[in-house]
Amino acid sequence: MVIPFFKQEFTQEMEEAALGSLRNELYVGGESIKKFEEEFAEFIGTKYAISVSSGNSALQLSLLALNISEKSKVVTSTNSFIASANAIRMVNAHPILADINPHDGNINIKNTKEDVNAIIPVHIYGNPCDFESIKEFSEIQKIPIIEDACQAHGAIYKGKKVGSISDVGCFSFYPTKNMTVGGDGGMITTNNEEIANGVKALRDNGRKSKTEFDRLGFTMRLNTVSAAIGRIQLKHLNEKNARRQEIASLYRKKLNQDCILPENKDGKSVYHQIVVHHEKRDKIREELTNNEIGSAIHYVKPIHLESIYLKYQYHLPNSEKFSKEIMSLPSYPSLTDDEVYIISECINKIIN
Ligand SMILES: Cc1ncc(COP(=O)(O)O)c(C=O)c1O
């Protein structure tokens, strides 16, 4: 590809941090873990941040810390990476899948009439979801909210970072995300001490103290070397998010305004993905491929149409139509203005 969809970044600063950590720290539970957690908590604006092995682990551990069990129902968006729903099933709870707003792909909770025990709203593509409706739903049902902020490091809703506006926030550091740890990793953010202590024990085999274990648990910790790399990535996150926002504005200028999904009016997106929707989507992608420009679809199928979810027999028409019309454009910070123009021209050729 002349312009790939995604570019993995490796800098000298990351290399030095990784080598420094491997030379000087404990591989598990080293000083970089504590520092990364403190810095991440400060960045998000929560009392606690607990590092874990992935975004999926963050979701599972948060559900378990909130006592979600095989008797529970948990609602999430069908337009998400499958982990949002898999985490619910992995703790043996029942997944309820909600349809989306066709304008931004975010969860529309207003049509969910069932009683549930928790809600996992997803800030999809880095764009905060409509949190007022989520809060109202959780208040009426008296249930906790676990934000799936796996795509939204640094996104803001009504002046606050997502991941700090509910009971728990879950983040992923998978390499394509706005920040990584040089591999898989995740973080849980919360202001609630009990939840923080719960997930700390659960990530570490149910450990109560150095020698005591008083509950079942996993090995779902983050490695020290990953935390060392994560600290470097976090340091540069604001500038990288700003570049993603600049790239989104450039696309908006060059493409038909209505093509690109809008930001939440009360929020500020960090554009994990820049998503275009158009009925000629497949033709546009063909033209891009012919010009050696990468693109992707998030997601080819809404979760309820994945084979392991068909048994729940959901029909969620907005997300089904949406998945046929959307495509994600290159959005990484090192993409140049000229590359955005080239991509836009290629798309305009098909649209006009
Ligand atoms: C919305 C969403 N939720 C959950 C996850 C799971 O994160 P991970 O891949 O780190 O397990 C991801 C990322 O891949 C995601 O995009």
PDBQT file of the ligand as one rigid body, heavy atoms in Angstrom, charges set to zero:
ROOT
HETATM    1  C1  LIG A 401     -14.590  -0.954  21.854  1.00  0.00    +0.000 C 
HETATM    2  C2  LIG A 401     -13.621  -1.994  22.287  1.00  0.00    +0.000 A 
HETATM    3  N1  LIG A 401     -13.882  -2.733  23.383  1.00  0.00    +0.000 NA
HETATM    4  C3  LIG A 401     -13.040  -3.666  23.825  1.00  0.00    +0.000 A 
HETATM    5  C4  LIG A 401     -11.843  -3.909  23.177  1.00  0.00    +0.000 A 
HETATM    6  C5  LIG A 401     -10.953  -4.994  23.699  1.00  0.00    +0.000 C 
HETATM    7  O1  LIG A 401      -9.647  -4.572  23.918  1.00  0.00    +0.000 OA
HETATM    8  P1  LIG A 401      -8.442  -5.605  23.799  1.00  0.00    +0.000 P 
HETATM    9  O2  LIG A 401      -8.250  -5.901  22.359  1.00  0.00    +0.000 OA
HETATM   10  O3  LIG A 401      -7.277  -4.858  24.385  1.00  0.00    +0.000 OA
HETATM   11  O4  LIG A 401      -8.818  -6.795  24.600  1.00  0.00    +0.000 OA
HETATM   12  C6  LIG A 401     -11.515  -3.160  22.040  1.00  0.00    +0.000 A 
HETATM   13  C7  LIG A 401     -10.265  -3.313  21.324  1.00  0.00    +0.000 C 
HETATM   14  O5  LIG A 401      -9.835  -4.040  20.612  1.00  0.00    +0.000 OA
HETATM   15  C8  LIG A 401     -12.436  -2.189  21.570  1.00  0.00    +0.000 A 
HETATM   16  O6  LIG A 401     -12.179  -1.483  20.480  1.00  0.00    +0.000 OA
ENDROOT
TORSDOF 0
